[in-house]
């Protein structure tokens, strides 16, 4: 709990949104400490406008705003995509893998500033508190962590709005539009407000990125993605850096209404929550990358990667990025990505992204083997012996059932039954 003088300087993970905006004056009023703000530019665009001035006006000594977009994509987003990690079938982890990067830089700035504490605006009901704090614990366990939502008497977003008004802190949220949003180069998420009723359809004005599928173009659009060792490097034949490629792919995906997801997910803290996500470019990338793996990976490796993807998604979602297991899984994933080079063509139409072509110099697909026309490389008669051997366990089991049906077995003999290694009588 807040003890005035127990903290000299705190570095706050600052977004400029409702939660973190009210934390600046709260830290000063309750801990009496200096507050330094840090905001990671992960692609929030106009949300970053005036952020430094706003933080200082709210009571911060200074505010760092650093462009981490390339690192975000290269070191966090793309490795997660390469693992095929999807949480609970739908969520492409847009918030989850942003938090360890933000927290890592938060720790570095705290060390640079000589701060003795870090703070964040995650609520006590959510996953982000775990993601932030596990990263801090892994990278600098000596730092004190202040989580105001677990200390103050603000009980919800309405109270937070009142606190902001009391301390003259301007915020985007309002009583009418009270979504909790997270935006970066990968996705835009919304929680809270009318979404707390899982029967309520998301309001149309909530979607700030993607066109509705109904209003998307009546003609399909095509994109070609070139991957090298699992990393996307070209869009429609043009070489691009990760940030530019993601921006353009988002723009194309938004136009065609790609990447909307309405999900009721299991939070780490034990409750279910509803989130509505827009991941236009990310959805296209995931589909394209998966299609190339289907072409280039052998059966056993592909199937094992599906298992790895499930575990990787749990690690990312649960804030366990800086762990030995995640690093070990990454080593496996990177080994599998050595052959994932080639081009995938996708057709985008009214909310759907369909793979319609793929090619690679590492393709394991052989047209001369699978053709229905006459060929000289596969003797279909060979399949008979394969089927006999493959089905042999089934055949033996069936023969045994015929000879000794389970429901026709006689009852145990008089005195039979195990006891201390001997047989005893059963009733």
Secondary structure, DSSP 8 states (H G I E B T S, - for coil): ---TTS-SEEEEE--SSHHHHHHHHHHHHHH--EEEEEEEESS-GGGGTTHHHHHHHHT-SEEEEEE-HHHIIIIIIHHHHHTT--BTTTB--TTHHHHHHHHHHHHHHHHHHT-SEEEE---TTSSHHHHHHHHHHHH-TTSEEEEGGGTSS--SHHHHHHHHHHTT---S--SSS--EEEE-SS-EEEESGGGGSTTS---GGG-SSS--GGGS-SS-EEEEEEEETTEEEEETTEE--HHHHHHHHHHHHHHTT--EEEEEEE-TTS-EEEEEEE-HHHHHHHHHHHHHHHHHS-HHHHHHHHHHHHHHHHHHHTT--SSHHHHHHHHHHHHHGGG--EEEEEEEETTEEEEEEEE-TT----HHHH-SS--SS--TTHHHHHHHHHTHHHHHHHHHHHHS-GGG-----TT-SEETTEE----
